[in-house]
Structure formats: structure tokens, C-alpha cells
Amino acid sequence: MMDYPLLIRSMLERGRLVAADQEIVSRDFHGVMRYTMREMYARVCQLAHALDRLGVKPHEHIGSFAWNNHRHLELYFAVPCSQRVLHTINIRLFTEQLVYIINHAEDRLIFIDEDLLPVMEGIADRLPLVERFVVMTDAPELPATTLKNALLYEDLIRSEKTEYAFPDFDEWTTAILGYTSATTGMPKGVEYSHRGLFLHCMMALVGELGVRESDVSMPIVPMFHVNAWGRPLADTWIGAKQVYPGSRPTAKDFCELIDRERVTYSAGVPTVWMGILQHLKANPGVYDVSSVRCLLSGGSALPQSLVEVYEKELGIPMYQGYGQTETTPITFISYPKKKHQNLQGAERYRIRAKTGHIVPGLEMRLLDPDGKPVPYDGKSMGELLLRGPWVLRSYYKDPEKTRDAFSDGWFRTGDIATMDDEGYLQVVDRTRDLIKSGGEWISSVDLENVIMGHPDVLEAAVIAVPHERWQERPIVCVVLRPEASDKVSKDDILKYFEGRVAKWWIPDDVIFVTEIPKTSVGKFSKKTLREQYQSGVL
Amino acid sequence: MMDYPLLIRSMLERGRLVAADQEIVSRDFHGVMRYTMREMYARVCQLAHALDRLGVKPHEHIGSFAWNNHRHLELYFAVPCSQRVLHTINIRLFTEQLVYIINHAEDRLIFIDEDLLPVMEGIADRLPLVERFVVMTDAPELPATTLKNALLYEDLIRSEKTEYAFPDFDEWTTAILGYTSATTGMPKGVEYSHRGLFLHCMMALVGELGVRESDVSMPIVPMFHVNAWGRPLADTWIGAKQVYPGSRPTAKDFCELIDRERVTYSAGVPTVWMGILQHLKANPGVYDVSSVRCLLSGGSALPQSLVEVYEKELGIPMYQGYGQTETTPITFISYPKKKHQNLQGAERYRIRAKTGHIVPGLEMRLLDPDGKPVPYDGKSMGELLLRGPWVLRSYYKDPEKTRDAFSDGWFRTGDIATMDDEGYLQVVDRTRDLIKSGGEWISSVDLENVIMGHPDVLEAAVIAVPHERWQERPIVCVVLRPEASDKVSKDDILKYFEGRVAKWWIPDDVIFVTEIPKTSVGKFSKKTLREQYQSGVL
């Protein structure tokens, strides 16, 4: 077969060819704008010419500091297709982390959304390598800014040609550079190659959960976080209508976009779905969400109770995807088999809340602490190791962390899981979040899933605290629904576990909190909780 | 990203992992057998061990001479996953072609279905390189045969271990070797790499026409012809139930299997669908075909009238796939866009009878005879050129034919097509089947599609005959329905074209024949027709 490189260009060119009139909708700083795939293609070409004019060399790193919007989409194509590297900077990182990754990535040019200027202005004097900033706004003139060499995006591209001869090059070339959200230590860089993204995005088009031309796709998962799970690339490839929720989107914005644009497909983290659910419940009859055919949830474990309430109360099927920054990200998806599709009651939702089947293209192992494969009996726990064309080879400029992350050519996910005889993986916990009690493991995720089913509980996180006799014991931090805050006691919470988990798994204490701290991408930050509560030895 | 090779092993391993209990049904020589993916996997491992025991070296060629059945499926995995090459010999080739390709491929071992023994026995003394034959049968003992060193398949694998450590190797390694069906000259060899098949089969899982776990897939297109369009590999990968129609299947066999196994998806050539339609009409109420959710038709142009009758009379949507032996094969698929889905009347079927949209992963050009791109206006004709990861690099051991088939790194399909502004390709004709009349082109395919809509016409083929003034003129060869054979005249046929095509396109003559000659894979053999009728200069 031909030595034809697997490049992102292929996705862009096909999208333009088969779906030139397809709409792309972007909730912009000053309203909702819409244009066609044909116009997007023309602007991508203009941007690529502009990068040439600025003298950006092949393989140089260009930062994006932006929300999910149409200009960010243009960067997703123009930068890698012209053989540069797009560093999608996570706008929610803390200042120290931002300074670290921008310098570590050696970004020389950064594209920045208008409303994020203050963040960048605050750290610009600590970014000696950055030579220029391009401000993305609908405003006709450059906003006042202290950033040096600032240009207006629209000025930059306006006069350029609307066709560009995107070159052929090696498929192993890096297209996008992303950093982990750093639940421990400083963020680690992961280089996504054209080949890896091509294969990942084709996989993301497979089956019932793959986006189709007939879909209206709204990627909620940020474009600054793991390639927005590949959606902007894959949606363009297949020619679907795309809806970008833009700057600082709220649950209200999501609901309005779903209603008005007739969104059929979306992907995001569980906390987003919880927020949307609350907003819909607080505003009954206001939004029509009947267009949605499926929601994909990932980033942290999907509570079975959430799957259930979405289907029963909204008629919307929700499925779980699983993956990591290191895996582009998708590695498992929970989709019921044919024989499961008519299941009723709890069994129905249990399947969908599982971590899922390994996606086509990857290979897995579950190993016990001695490195031996565990049986696939649905009970035996082992660490999940992965191989595949969209699994990282090494961390960017970080040989030490790379060494720890691999074993015999396999990537160690750090997640503990079981595998049943139907091929469904169930991630039990992060290695570091497992509670080691009396020589046995307790899954914090299992306990959280149970207590999130309590009608008065809004959010909950389980952490280990040191224990003199048992080494560690679980405690549960609980956020109650506002209307229930007076009437639920610690005992009520603990009683709820009875009969639902083994007796020795029941947490030793309950701490009521007003909020579970989150990481920059909306996951529960157990690190922060541990720092707050772990000092009290039980 | 990891340097992880794209290998067929990945499909097999995932299928076993996520769908071990899934059924595989094979219409065998002595009835219908069924087993699970788990059992298939075990036998694939046994077969790989047996090949080791026989001393077959890496990269050696192993021939299969077989129908679509479970043992052929085992060969599809065991041979390439253990780094040998499966040469899928087209059982319908003529004797001279068979001798040529088996010697050209240098097959040393051939696996052969019991009922095909006589064919092979007739040519065995002209195959000096073949050392051994393995006979595939349900019979407990080796049938009487003159073949030297004949073994029984079941004896060969019986005592082997049911696990095999399939190795890692280069993804560019050849997995399957196939030959064209040779509408002109001797068949040409095409080497399908693991990488090419991996990418092609993932593409074949994309979208509405991709097979899903919930499907029951019956590949009618032969496994000895272009990898059965990738279905056995892709169906295993996704974990669908598979139904193999076995030896010498008739329309009755297909209808029975659809009914009994609840087939949802199938792929084959138009002549097969015509045969099934006739059988269903002749036996009203006998078969329940309501399980079918889609049929994919390819190999030759799909008449719009057939799409229409399948949907209106059987409630079955039929779509067109397009491709070639040289392209693994699928390159275009006709699927209506969202905006086309509620079209009514002829427009509805017109879209589905188009050649289609280019599939994700490939790149195309339409060039005029001077090598200039033609406009995508739905009218301008150009030769279709293709590039992509599952397009051939060269013909096997045939530098001369390779040279003619490529232009500037692009594969010249030899097909003339138009492209409209919705991205739908329409193949107008083969370069050699176009009729050059007075300096203009007439499409034989367009004329055939028109006349196939005539209620009394069963089959029709249009060929060019030399003409003194116009250089070439079309004549049409027509097979009438048996019940209409007395009442339709040449004039009736010619009148039917009036108003449906330009006046100067109307054929100069009609020849009534009892059958349109077919190639070994069921396509109309215009070469044979031309030999019969072209001598008469008009």
C-alpha cells in the first residue's frame, strides 16, 4: 500500500469537500456567529499564510490561550497542517503552572482570547521566549493591553489568500502539544502526532457514539484539554454541524445552545452534566432538549445515578468515555451490547456507568503488584497498562517522569481496574486514591458512587485518612443540596451505606462541606481535600 | 505517540476480549454450524501453531481456495497474524488465470474447500511450486483426491495449543495478496499490508454504514475477492455476529439465512441483489427480511431502479459503495446527507445511486486528458485519481503495469467521473467503456441505468462499436424478463431512451441476448460482449 502519511490535512480537506455548506456556530464574545465549513477552510488557509509571513518555522510551537470557539478551531487546523505545533494552553492552570508550561514548551507566539488578556498580562514578564501575542476578538480594534507586540487576529489574516497548498510530511510529526492538568506536581507535556490524532479521530467516528454528518455536535470539553477529546477534528472530518459554546459558558448557555441549535451530541465532564441537570430542573419547560441523541461523559467517574436521572427525567442516553491526557484521550467507552439494550432497572444503568469496552485499535493489560496478569473475573483488581497508536511514547522533555510511566513498553495508567467476562472494564480507583485498610483495598470511587445516589447529596468525595490500627480508613466529604442542609445528619449519611457496601468499607466519618474543590479541568481535587483533612489521624 | 504497529492481530484480540460469546454462523458443506468468537480464536491459534509445525516461514505465501465460511475466516487471521501472507485465490477465474496467479504468487501451500477439489486437481500438475494441500471439510476423513501431500484441516489443527503469542512486526508487512479479476489481460497482484487493512477496516466501521456490535453481518461478497470488502476483519474487530453463506450459495440460501439468523447488514454486487429480489417476489410471504437495516452494493454501478424497488417493496435501504481491487477496496460510499433524508420520489433514490462521498482517509483528484483539474460542477468529466493509506503502491512483481497505473504518485483508477457541489462523485464510465462519438463522450453506464428502468428489461449492457463517420456509436445488449420476451421490440427499447437522454446518445442498435456474460466476480464482462459484437462496423 502507498506510503501515504496520516495527516490532519486529510480531515480538513474531506470536510470541505463533502460538507462545504455545513454550519459552524460559535458563541462569541458579542453574540452567536455562524459560518460554513467553506468559510472556515478559507480562513484556515489565510491563517497558514499569515504564519508564513510572520516567519514561524516548521515544528515551532504556537500557544493558544482560548475558549471553545471558531478561531480556536481555525488554529486547530492551520497550525498543524502547516507543520507547526499548536500548544493548547490550559487557561485554568494556576499562575505558576502557566509560567512553567509556556516556558517549558518554548512558545514564541501565543494566540489569546480577548477576555483572557488580564491573565496573560499578569505573567507576561516571566515569559522571556514569547515574542508576540495575537488577540482574538470581534472588536474592530486592538483592545488596550500591556502585552508586547500584540496583533489583532482579524488584521493578521484579512489580506491573505484563501487557498493554501498544505504540504506532505512525516506522519510522526507533532501536531498538538498538551499538558496534564497536574493532580500532583507540575504539568507534564504530551506530544500528539498527526498519526496518533488521525487514528484516534477515526476511532472516534466509529459506531453508535461516533459523530455523523447528520449530527449537531457541541464539544463542551475544553479545546485546551486533551484535544477536546478529538471532537473538533473528527466533527470536521465527517462534516457534522459544530457548535462551540465560547467564553465562560454557564449551564444556561449550554441549555440555550442545545435548544436553539438542536444539538444532538455533546461531550463533557460529570460536573457539567450535573450543572445542566440542575438548571433544567430549576427552569422546567423553558428548554427543549429533545434533539440530543447522546451525551458522552468522561474526565472522572460517571455516577450511575446521573445516567439514570438523565434517561428517566430527560430521555437522554448518557455514556461513559475513559482516557487520559497521555492517551489522546479516549481508550474505553461504555456502550451496552445488543443483549443489554432491553435491560430494565438498575442493571440498565449499571452497564452504562461502567468504564467500558476498549476502543478498536488499543491493547490492554491488568497486572497485579507483582506484574502478573489478573484474571478477568469482574473481581480481581490490577493496574491498567495500555499500548496503542494514540498512547504517548514519552513525556515532552522529561526523561525522569517518562521512566516511571512505562513498564516493558506499556504505559502505566496508574488506575486500578477489574475486567469482567463481557469485556467491560471497571476502573476502581487511582492507585493513590485507593484506601488501604487492614491489608485490603477499599475503592473511594465505589463509595462515592453509592453516596451520590442519596437524594439529598449534591456531590461527595471519599479520601483516606491515616489510622493507627488499620493503616488507612475512608472518610467522606459531602455537599448537601441547599434545601436539605438542615435536615441531614452524619448518621443519615453513614446509614445510607449499609447494605450497599461491605460493612468494613463504610466510612469512619462524614464531613459536610460547601463545595468539593476541583482541578483546573473540573475533576474533584482529592489532593486538596487530603491536605485539608488528612492531618486528623483517626 | 508510541511506535505501535497497526496489525490485524489487534482486531482479533479486541474481538475476543469484548465479544467472546458472540456467534459466528457458517453455512457449511453439511448444514449450518455455529460457534463463538472464543472458539474461533482458539482455532486460529491452533492453525498458527500448525503452520509453525509445517515449517512455513515468515512472509511465505499460503493460498486459500475457498468459499465464505468459518475456516476461511480462520485463515484470514491465523496466516497474517503469524506474519505469513494469505493469497486469496479467486475460485471463479479461468484455468489459465488460476495457473498464472498461483505460480506468480509462488504459493507453496494451498488450503482448499472440499467441493473445489476437482478444479485444483485439474491444474495441479502445472503448479510446480505447490508442495502441499490442506483440504477443508466436515467429513472425518480425507476425501479421495489426486492432490499430492493432502492433509485434512481438522487433523492439522486438532492437537495444537489454543493460545498463541502473535508477534509484533512492521505494519508495512503484507497480510493478504489478491489479484484483480482481469477484465483485460492477466490478473494483476495487489499486496494488502497490515497497516492498509487496519486503516481500511476502521474506516469501514465509521458512521451509519459501519457494522456495529448489535449487527448481524452476512458478507456475500466473496472472501476471495478484495478481502470481502474488509467485512470479516472489521466485523470481528467490532464484535458483530457474523453469518457466512458457504459453498455455492443461491438466492434461496441468502434469503433463508437472512430470515433465520436475523441478518441486519450485508454487502454484495448488484446481480446478487437482483437475484434475491426475484426470489423474494417469486416466493411471497415465505421469508421475513424485516431484520435488514442496510445493504451495501458495489462492484458495478447500482441501478437507481433497484434502490427504489428494494425500499418501496421490501422496506430495505440500499447504498452504493465504490472501489477497486487496487484500493482494498472501498473509496466512496453514497449516503444521503441530513438534508436529503426526507427527499421524496426519484430525488430520494438518485442520491443513493450516486457513487458517493469519498470515505475518511483518502484524497482524490479529477483530471482532464491534459492533466488539469476539472471543476466540481456535477457536469465536467475527468479521470479519477486517488491517494491514501489503502491505495496500492505497485502491482506485485509487475513493474510495467505499475508504471502505467500511476501519475505523479497518484493511482489512476481508469474511471471517468463528475463531482457535484455537495461532494458526491458520480462515476460516469470506465475510460475504456466510454463511447467516443463525434469527438464527444457518451457514458455507457448512464445508458444502462436508463434502460434497466424499463419494466421488461432484466439486464442490459451498452458497448461501443466502430462507426465510419462518428468513430464509435453505442449499441445496447438487452436481456428481457422471460414473460416479456415475445412482446418487446427493438423499437420499444429505443423509444424508452427518448426524453431520458440526449438524442445523439440513443444507441444505434439493440441486440436481444439470453444473458449478459459476467466476469469471475459477477460484473458484466463488456470485453466478452465487445468480442462478440464489435466486429460489425455500423
Interface residues (C-beta under 8 A of the other chain):
Chain A: M1 M2 D3 Y4 L6 S10 M11 E13 R14 L17 V18 A19 A20 D21 W172 E191 Y192 S193 R195 G196 F198 L199 M202 M203 L205 V206 G207 E208 G210 R212 E213 S214 W237 I238 G239 T328 Y335 K337 K338 Q341 H357 I358 P360 G361 L362 E363 M364 R387 G388 P389 W390 V391 L392 R393 G409 F411 D421 E422 G423
Chain B: M1 M2 D3 Y4 L6 S10 M11 E13 R14 L17 V18 A19 A20 D21 W172 E191 Y192 S193 R195 G196 F198 L199 M202 M203 L205 V206 G207 E208 G210 R212 E213 S214 W237 I238 G239 T328 Y335 K337 K338 Q341 H357 I358 P360 G361 L362 E363 M364 R387 G388 P389 W390 V391 L392 R393 G409 F411 D421 E422 G423
